[in-house]
Amino acid sequence: MMASMAHETSFDTTMSKEGRVVIPAELRRALGVKAGDVLHLSLEGASLKVTTSHALMAEVWANNSGEPTGDAGADVRAFRDGDTALDNARHAALADTPADPLTEDALADDLLSRLGLAG
């Protein structure tokens, strides 16, 4: 369990040429972290914030009201219905297009004559 610090504590530390920073033992104990634990780093203005994975999970759960955030199935159905309506409109437009008045035989004769094969 993560210990809570009753007051704000600050320390100075130096970054190594490899970019490593040592977190003082008192802060590690207060955060309840040990070697190998995952820490989340975020830049907030000119400050670097270090958050434990436990604190991140607690924050996510605290923001979870338990209320549904939406119905993915309804979203998919609405998208599919819109897509179907668009397809139906395209098919209706094609159905309203007048058919070529020439018969199939007349079209074949016209094509053959254009190719110089009419006989």
N, CA, C and O of each residue as an XYZ file, in Angstrom:
476
protein
N       0.854     -1.176      0.000
C       0.000      0.000      0.000
C       0.894      1.232      0.000
O       1.929      1.264      0.665
N       0.481      2.242     -0.754
C       1.280      3.443     -0.881
C       1.110      4.334      0.348
O      -0.007      4.631      0.770
N       2.234      4.749      0.905
C       2.178      5.647      2.056
C       1.875      7.054      1.569
O       2.207      7.408      0.437
N       1.263      7.837      2.396
C       0.911      9.206      2.040
C       1.797     10.164      2.812
O       2.010      9.988      4.012
N       2.311     11.168      2.137
C       3.134     12.172      2.803
C       2.213     13.296      3.253
O       1.475     13.860      2.445
N       2.253     13.620      4.535
C       1.368     14.633      5.099
C       1.761     16.037      4.656
O       0.917     16.932      4.607
N       3.013     16.232      4.341
C       3.467     17.553      3.919
C       4.290     17.399      2.648
O       4.714     16.303      2.281
N       4.500     18.523      1.996
C       5.270     18.495      0.758
C       6.748     18.400      1.102
O       7.249     19.144      1.946
N       7.433     17.490      0.452
C       8.858     17.289      0.679
C       9.571     17.462     -0.645
O       9.079     17.019     -1.683
N      10.718     18.098     -0.617
C      11.477     18.250     -1.859
C      12.946     17.953     -1.595
O      13.462     18.181     -0.501
N      13.593     17.447     -2.613
C      15.008     17.103     -2.559
C      15.662     17.592     -3.836
O      15.005     17.728     -4.868
N      16.948     17.853     -3.762
C      17.727     18.131     -4.960
C      18.453     16.852     -5.329
O      18.927     16.122     -4.459
N      18.536     16.590     -6.605
C      19.268     15.422     -7.089
C      19.960     15.830     -8.376
O      19.595     16.833     -8.989
N      20.951     15.065     -8.786
C      21.715     15.384     -9.987
C      21.508     14.294    -11.024
O      21.503     13.105    -10.704
N      21.338     14.713    -12.262
C      21.179     13.743    -13.342
C      22.567     13.340    -13.843
O      23.436     14.189    -14.042
N      22.763     12.031    -14.045
C      24.041     11.530    -14.551
C      24.141     11.812    -16.045
O      23.156     12.188    -16.681
N      25.339     11.628    -16.602
C      25.516     11.862    -18.037
C      24.701     10.872    -18.868
O      24.434     11.133    -20.041
N      24.301      9.743    -18.285
C      23.440      8.767    -18.965
C      21.962      9.139    -18.852
O      21.114      8.460    -19.432
N      21.638     10.209    -18.113
C      20.259     10.638    -17.952
C      19.558     10.020    -16.760
O      18.339     10.134    -16.637
N      20.301      9.368    -15.880
C      19.698      8.715    -14.712
C      19.563      9.700    -13.552
O      20.422     10.554    -13.330
N      18.469      9.556    -12.830
C      18.212     10.376    -11.646
C      17.909      9.428    -10.495
O      17.128      8.489    -10.650
N      18.523      9.672     -9.343
C      18.265      8.849     -8.163
C      17.119      9.481     -7.379
O      17.152     10.669     -7.058
N      16.105      8.669     -7.076
C      15.008      9.129     -6.219
C      15.423      8.810     -4.788
O      15.652      7.646     -4.458
N      15.523      9.825     -3.938
C      15.971      9.587     -2.557
C      15.113      8.541     -1.845
O      13.916      8.420     -2.106
N      15.740      7.794     -0.948
C      15.088      6.690     -0.230
C      13.816      7.137      0.485
O      12.827      6.405      0.488
N      13.822      8.320      1.088
C      12.635      8.796      1.808
C      11.437      8.942      0.856
O      10.308      8.606      1.213
N      11.694      9.444     -0.347
C      10.613      9.583     -1.331
C      10.161      8.217     -1.840
O       8.966      7.982     -2.020
N      11.121      7.312     -2.073
C      10.751      5.962     -2.526
C       9.864      5.283     -1.496
O       8.861      4.660     -1.846
N      10.235      5.403     -0.223
C       9.417      4.804      0.846
C       8.032      5.440      0.885
O       7.028      4.737      0.999
N       7.977      6.753      0.794
C       6.693      7.462      0.856
C       5.784      7.060     -0.308
O       4.566      6.974     -0.146
N       6.377      6.813     -1.484
C       5.596      6.400     -2.659
C       5.326      4.904     -2.675
O       4.456      4.430     -3.405
N       6.075      4.165     -1.868
C       5.903      2.715     -1.837
C       6.456      2.035     -3.071
O       5.916      1.025     -3.522
N       7.545      2.587     -3.628
C       8.139      1.989     -4.828
C       9.470      1.345     -4.491
O      10.157      1.720     -3.541
N       9.803      0.358     -5.312
C      11.076     -0.343     -5.142
C      11.677     -0.583     -6.521
O      11.041     -0.301     -7.537
N      12.890     -1.098     -6.556
C      13.577     -1.364     -7.821
C      12.710     -2.246     -8.713
O      12.150     -3.243     -8.257
N      12.604     -1.877     -9.974
C      11.823     -2.657    -10.937
C      10.389     -2.182    -11.105
O       9.726     -2.572    -12.066
N       9.887     -1.342    -10.186
C       8.522     -0.816    -10.321
C       8.456      0.149    -11.506
O       9.432      0.830    -11.822
N       7.305      0.196    -12.149
C       7.098      1.092    -13.288
C       6.614      2.438    -12.768
O       5.693      2.512    -11.954
N       7.245      3.491    -13.247
C       6.856      4.853    -12.892
C       6.451      5.585    -14.164
O       7.047      5.380    -15.222
N       5.446      6.431    -14.059
C       4.973      7.223    -15.197
C       5.547      8.628    -15.052
O       5.396      9.263    -14.008
N       6.211      9.112    -16.113
C       6.777     10.458    -16.108
C       5.951     11.335    -17.035
O       5.632     10.932    -18.154
N       5.605     12.527    -16.578
C       4.876     13.460    -17.442
C       5.433     14.861    -17.236
O       5.828     15.242    -16.134
N       5.451     15.608    -18.319
C       5.941     16.978    -18.282
C       4.744     17.895    -18.096
O       3.829     17.896    -18.919
N       4.742     18.665    -17.039
C       3.656     19.601    -16.742
C       4.265     20.988    -16.640
O       4.785     21.385    -15.597
N       4.188     21.718    -17.747
C       4.856     23.016    -17.805
C       6.351     22.789    -17.758
O       6.902     22.075    -18.595
N       7.011     23.397    -16.779
C       8.452     23.217    -16.619
C       8.765     22.205    -15.527
O       9.903     22.122    -15.065
N       7.764     21.434    -15.112
C       7.955     20.454    -14.035
C       7.826     19.029    -14.553
O       7.031     18.750    -15.451
N       8.609     18.144    -13.983
C       8.523     16.722    -14.290
C       7.752     16.053    -13.164
O       8.141     16.142    -11.999
N       6.665     15.386    -13.508
C       5.835     14.713    -12.509
C       6.098     13.215    -12.596
O       6.073     12.640    -13.684
N       6.347     12.588    -11.460
C       6.567     11.149    -11.372
C       5.362     10.553    -10.652
O       5.041     10.945     -9.530
N       4.695      9.597    -11.311
C       3.502      8.973    -10.735
C       3.687      7.468    -10.729
O       4.181      6.896    -11.700
N       3.295      6.827     -9.644
C       3.388      5.367     -9.579
C       2.254      4.748    -10.391
O       1.228      5.386    -10.626
N       2.447      3.510    -10.813
C       1.392      2.821    -11.561
C       0.158      2.628    -10.685
O      -0.967      2.664    -11.183
N       0.359      2.425     -9.388
C      -0.781      2.280     -8.460
C      -1.600      3.570     -8.404
O      -2.830      3.531     -8.390
N      -0.906      4.717     -8.372
C      -1.608      6.005     -8.323
C      -2.378      6.245     -9.618
O      -3.483      6.786     -9.593
N      -1.790      5.839    -10.765
C      -2.498      5.990    -12.043
C      -3.768      5.151    -12.057
O      -4.823      5.623    -12.481
N      -3.666      3.899    -11.591
C      -4.859      3.040    -11.540
C      -5.914      3.633    -10.621
O      -7.100      3.630    -10.952
N      -5.494      4.138     -9.479
C      -6.447      4.735     -8.538
C      -7.137      5.936     -9.171
O      -8.330      6.153     -8.959
N      -6.387      6.720     -9.949
C      -6.963      7.890    -10.619
C      -7.995      7.467    -11.664
O      -9.057      8.078    -11.776
N      -7.678      6.422    -12.426
C      -8.623      5.923    -13.431
C      -9.899      5.452    -12.758
O     -10.996      5.791    -13.202
N      -9.769      4.677    -11.695
C     -10.951      4.167    -11.001
C     -11.730      5.284    -10.331
O     -12.958      5.220    -10.258
N     -11.043      6.302     -9.840
C     -11.737      7.428     -9.204
C     -12.572      8.188    -10.225
O     -13.633      8.718     -9.895
N     -12.088      8.240    -11.481
C     -12.821      8.939    -12.543
C     -13.910      8.074    -13.152
O     -14.710      8.567    -13.947
N     -13.959      6.798    -12.800
C     -14.969      5.892    -13.342
C     -16.213      5.978    -12.466
O     -16.234      5.490    -11.337
N     -17.241      6.607    -13.008
C     -18.466      6.802    -12.228
C     -19.345      5.566    -12.224
O     -20.303      5.483    -11.455
N     -19.024      4.612    -13.076
C     -19.859      3.425    -13.184
C     -21.003      3.612    -14.160
O     -21.722      2.663    -14.474
N     -21.173      4.841    -14.642
C     -22.224      5.113    -15.621
C     -21.760      4.625    -16.991
O     -20.571      4.692    -17.302
N     -22.687      4.138    -17.809
C     -22.292      3.700    -19.147
C     -21.780      4.886    -19.968
O     -22.339      5.982    -19.914
N     -20.727      4.650    -20.713
C     -20.149      5.718    -21.526
C     -20.685      5.702    -22.939
O     -20.344      6.577    -23.735
N     -21.503      4.743    -23.268
C     -22.070      4.670    -24.611
C     -22.340      3.231    -24.979
O     -21.867      2.307    -24.318
N     -23.095      3.052    -26.026
C     -23.443      1.720    -26.498
C     -22.758      1.500    -27.841
O     -23.227      1.984    -28.871
N     -21.652      0.772    -27.825
C     -20.898      0.533    -29.055
C     -21.755     -0.183    -30.083
O     -21.657      0.100    -31.277
N     -22.597     -1.110    -29.633
C     -23.483     -1.833    -30.553
C     -24.429     -0.885    -31.264
O     -24.658     -1.017    -32.466
N     -24.980      0.068    -30.530
C     -25.889      1.053    -31.135
C     -25.138      1.927    -32.130
O     -25.673      2.278    -33.182
N     -23.897      2.280    -31.800
C     -23.091      3.082    -32.725
C     -22.848      2.326    -34.024
O     -22.964      2.900    -35.108
N     -22.513      1.046    -33.923
C     -22.272      0.229    -35.117
C     -23.553      0.098    -35.930
O     -23.530      0.229    -37.154
N     -24.681     -0.164    -35.248
C     -25.960     -0.289    -35.962
C     -26.318      1.005    -36.688
O     -26.773      0.966    -37.831
N     -26.120      2.145    -36.040
C     -26.430      3.436    -36.662
C     -25.553      3.662    -37.886
O     -26.035      4.130    -38.918
N     -24.272      3.333    -37.776
C     -23.373      3.477    -38.922
C     -23.810      2.559    -40.059
O     -23.859      2.969    -41.218
N     -24.124      1.316    -39.713
C     -24.557      0.344    -40.722
C     -25.863      0.791    -41.378
O     -26.010      0.671    -42.595
N     -26.814      1.305    -40.593
C     -28.082      1.787    -41.146
C     -27.853      2.956    -42.099
O     -28.484      3.032    -43.153
N     -26.958      3.858    -41.734
C     -26.626      4.985    -42.616
C     -25.999      4.508    -43.908
O     -26.310      5.018    -44.984
N     -25.112      3.526    -43.803
C     -24.462      2.958    -44.981
C     -25.490      2.272    -45.881
O     -25.433      2.406    -47.104
N     -26.424      1.542    -45.280
C     -27.480      0.864    -46.038
C     -28.368      1.884    -46.741
O     -28.737      1.682    -47.898
N     -28.715      2.971    -46.065
C     -29.546      4.017    -46.673
C     -28.838      4.638    -47.870
O     -29.471      4.915    -48.889
N     -27.541      4.857    -47.759
C     -26.768      5.409    -48.874
C     -26.759      4.445    -50.052
O     -26.955      4.861    -51.194
N     -26.532      3.158    -49.786
C     -26.572      2.149    -50.852
C     -27.944      2.098    -51.508
O     -28.042      2.020    -52.733
N     -29.010      2.141    -50.704
C     -30.367      2.109    -51.255
C     -30.625      3.317    -52.147
O     -31.267      3.189    -53.190
N     -30.132      4.486    -51.749
C     -30.311      5.693    -52.558
C     -29.578      5.557    -53.885
O     -30.093      5.970    -54.924
N     -28.379      4.983    -53.859
C     -27.625      4.787    -55.111
C     -28.347      3.809    -56.027
O     -28.432      4.031    -57.235
N     -28.866      2.731    -55.456
C     -29.596      1.744    -56.259
C     -30.868      2.354    -56.841
O     -31.220      2.075    -57.987
N     -31.554      3.180    -56.063
C     -32.777      3.827    -56.552
C     -32.447      4.772    -57.702
O     -33.193      4.851    -58.678
N     -31.325      5.494    -57.587
C     -30.928      6.407    -58.660
C     -30.628      5.631    -59.932
O     -30.974      6.073    -61.027
N     -29.986      4.479    -59.793
C     -29.705      3.651    -60.972
C     -30.993      3.090    -61.562
O     -31.130      3.002    -62.782
N     -31.917      2.718    -60.721
C     -33.189      2.151    -61.192
C     -34.005      3.197    -61.931
O     -34.778      2.859    -62.828
N     -33.843      4.479    -61.562
C     -34.584      5.553    -62.216
C     -33.947      5.984    -63.531
O     -34.551      6.742    -64.290
N     -32.736      5.510    -63.809
C     -32.067      5.854    -65.061
C     -32.734      5.085    -66.192
O     -32.865      3.863    -66.129
N     -33.157      5.808    -67.231
C     -33.835      5.105    -68.329
C     -32.895      4.110    -69.009
O     -31.705      4.371    -69.191
N     -33.450      2.994    -69.369
C     -32.674      1.958    -70.053
C     -32.424      2.386    -71.491
O     -33.175      3.180    -72.057
N     -31.368      1.853    -72.068
C     -31.050      2.133    -73.468
C     -32.188      1.595    -74.332
O     -32.577      0.437    -74.184
N     -32.727      2.422    -75.234
C     -33.873      1.977    -76.039
C     -33.513      0.901    -77.069
O     -34.403      0.247    -77.613
N     -32.233      0.716    -77.337
C     -31.839     -0.281    -78.333
C     -31.930     -1.687    -77.751
O     -31.650     -1.895    -76.571
N     -32.313     -2.626    -78.562
C     -32.341     -4.019    -78.132
C     -30.923     -4.546    -78.121
O     -30.004     -3.900    -78.624
N     -30.750     -5.711    -77.551
C     -29.427     -6.316    -77.498
C     -28.898     -6.579    -78.905
O     -27.715     -6.369    -79.174
N     -29.761     -7.033    -79.794
C     -29.343     -7.291    -81.181
C     -28.939     -5.998    -81.867
O     -27.962     -5.968    -82.615
N     -29.691     -4.920    -81.616
C     -29.367     -3.636    -82.235
C     -28.029     -3.123    -81.718
O     -27.239     -2.575    -82.486
N     -27.766     -3.297    -80.422
C     -26.480     -2.890    -79.852
C     -25.333     -3.688    -80.465
O     -24.282     -3.128    -80.775
N     -25.531     -4.989    -80.640
C     -24.495     -5.840    -81.236
C     -24.233     -5.421    -82.672
O     -23.076     -5.337    -83.086
N     -25.290     -5.155    -83.447
C     -25.121     -4.721    -84.837
C     -24.382     -3.393    -84.902
O     -23.518     -3.201    -85.757
N     -24.728     -2.454    -83.977
C     -24.072     -1.152    -83.948
C     -22.590     -1.311    -83.644
O     -21.757     -0.666    -84.281
N     -22.253     -2.147    -82.693
C     -20.857     -2.377    -82.323
C     -20.083     -2.989    -83.483
O     -18.967     -2.564    -83.781
N     -20.669     -3.977    -84.132
C     -19.994     -4.623    -85.264
C     -19.768     -3.639    -86.399
O     -18.729     -3.676    -87.058
N     -20.737     -2.758    -86.630
C     -20.570     -1.803    -87.725
C     -19.483     -0.790    -87.389
O     -18.744     -0.370    -88.280
N     -19.369     -0.394    -86.141
C     -18.315      0.545    -85.739
C     -16.934     -0.090    -85.880
O     -15.945      0.599    -86.128
N     -16.881     -1.393    -85.722
C     -15.608     -2.109    -85.867
C     -15.335     -2.497    -87.315
O     -14.302     -3.088    -87.630
N     -16.276     -2.156    -88.188
C     -16.115     -2.490    -89.605
C     -16.363     -3.946    -89.898
O     -15.852     -4.475    -90.885
N     -17.137     -4.606    -89.061
C     -17.392     -6.032    -89.233
C     -18.845     -6.314    -89.601
O     -19.275     -7.467    -89.598
N     -19.596     -5.274    -89.917
C     -21.015     -5.483    -90.232
C     -21.129     -6.199    -91.563
O     -20.372     -5.940    -92.499
N     -22.069     -7.082    -91.624
C     -22.147     -7.874    -92.832
C     -23.425     -7.884    -93.485
O     -23.585     -8.531    -94.520
